[in-house]
Amino acid sequence: VMGVAKAALEASVRYLAVDLGAKKIRVNAISAGPIKTLAASGIGDFRYILKWNEYNSPLKQTVTQEEVGDSGVYFLSDLSRGVTGEVHHVDSGYHVVGMKAVDAPDISTVKD
């Protein structure tokens, strides 16, 4: 269900960008990777998810709340005045690979 909902949200961004562009209204979205937060700590195996992202993303790190917030500031600023209909991924590049990196360790054997 999550994949369908996310695809619908991303499609809505594109449709709204077209519909509202003539009014100079920009519509964009931020797609964040897993972030260590108090709310996320309630998700079972969330540490595993964070480690997986760290080992398998091109930047070999998880993202922070500040990095996601900085992307929001970019979209709200004039720096993005020519940008609309985009989904900005803040996930250390994981969206471009989406699978286990060849040099990633076997996560089941890694200790925190």
N, C-alpha and C positions, 0 to 999 in steps of 0.2 A: 504494500500500500504506500509506503514512504516514497518509493521510486516514482510512482504515478503522480503523487501529490507534488513532488519536486519538479517533475517534468511539466506539470500544469502551471506551476508558479513561474517557471522560466519562460514558458510560452506566453503567459499573461504579461510578463515584462515586455516582451517583443511587441505584442499586440497593442498594449497601452502606449508604448513609445511611438508607434505609428499613429494611433488615434489622437494623442495629445501633443505631438510634435509641432503641429501648426500653431498651437498656442504657446510655443516655446517652453513647454513643460517636458523635462527630461525624466525618464523612468529607467532605473537601473536596479540591480540586485547584487548583494554580496553573498557568496556561497562559502561559508567558513568551514574549515576542517575541524576536527575535534579540539576542544579547548578545555583546559583544566579550570573548572569552576566549582563552587559549592554545590550547585544544582547537579552538575555532571557526576559528582562523587556518589550520588545515589543510584547511578546506573551500574548494574552488575557488570563486572569485568571491564570497567572503563579504563583502568590502568593498562590493561592489555591493548585496548584500542589506541591509547596514546603511544604506547611503545611500538605498536605495529606501524603507525603513521611515522614515527621518528625513524624507524629502520628502513622504511620502504619509500618515503618521499624523496624526491631529488635533492632537496635541501637538508635532508637528514635531521629534521627538527619538527617539533610541533609548533603551532602558532599560538600567539598570546592574544588576550583581549585587546591589548593596545594596538597590535598589528591590524586586527579587524576594525577597531575604532578609527585608526589612521586611514583605512580605505574608505570609511564612511565620510571622514573629513574631506578626502579627495573628491568624492562625488558631490558633496555639498559646496565645494569651492568652485571658483572660476577656472581652475585648472582642468576641470572636466566639462567645460561649457560646450564642447563639441562632441560629447559622448552621450548616447542614449540607446536603449535597447540591449544593454550589455549585462552579462552575469560575470562579476569579477570574483574569481576564485582566490581565496586567501587560505591556502591549505598546504603550503610549502611545496607546491607542485604536484601533489599526489594525484590530482585529477588527470594529469597527462599520462600517468602510467597505470594506475588502478589495479596493480598486481604486485606480487612479491618481487622485490629487487634481487637480482642475481647475487649481490654481495651481502644481502641481509642475513643475519644469523637466524638459526632456528629459535623462534621466540619462546617456544615451550621450555627451552633450557636456560633462558636468561633470567637472572635474579635481579630484583629491584635494588 
